[in-house]
Amino acid sequence: KGEIGKTCNGHFMECHKAFDQLWDAYPRHQPGKTECRKAWCKQFLADQNIEVILKYVCEAKKQWTDFKYIPYLTKFLNQRYWEGDLLSRAEPVDPYEHFTG
């Protein structure tokens, strides 16, 4: 479990099962699975409804017709995109965003 196990708020198995569902559904896998899993587990709550997030991703994929407009999964998670308006999130993605301080 290590560092990631400590951040799942005591719900290790639920956290990782939900992340795997999201990983499979999300169209852009940067900056990498380990970093994305950390972002997910850092804010995971057992009562968080993965179905709401997956539904948002499914709808967003219909609008994300240009790869450069799909946010990195870490950004999607850290900024909790599924809680906002789908159309207001359409913005170009800086390919170097993850590497800037």
C-alpha angles and dihedrals in degrees: 000000000000120000094346092052091056093056098054093084092243094306102101100155096043090047095053096041090053091046092052090054091051093046091054093049100042115092100210120057103189140161087017141280097271094052092044092049090052091052090050096046093045091068102024117136121186091229093051108118109232088189091065090052093046091049090052091050091049092052093042092053088063089059098037095085095146117058092218090065094057109097119228109265091245091056091046090054100040093049093041093229093183089068094060140064111290096219095048091061097065104115135135115265120230105226090212095047094106092055099050121095 
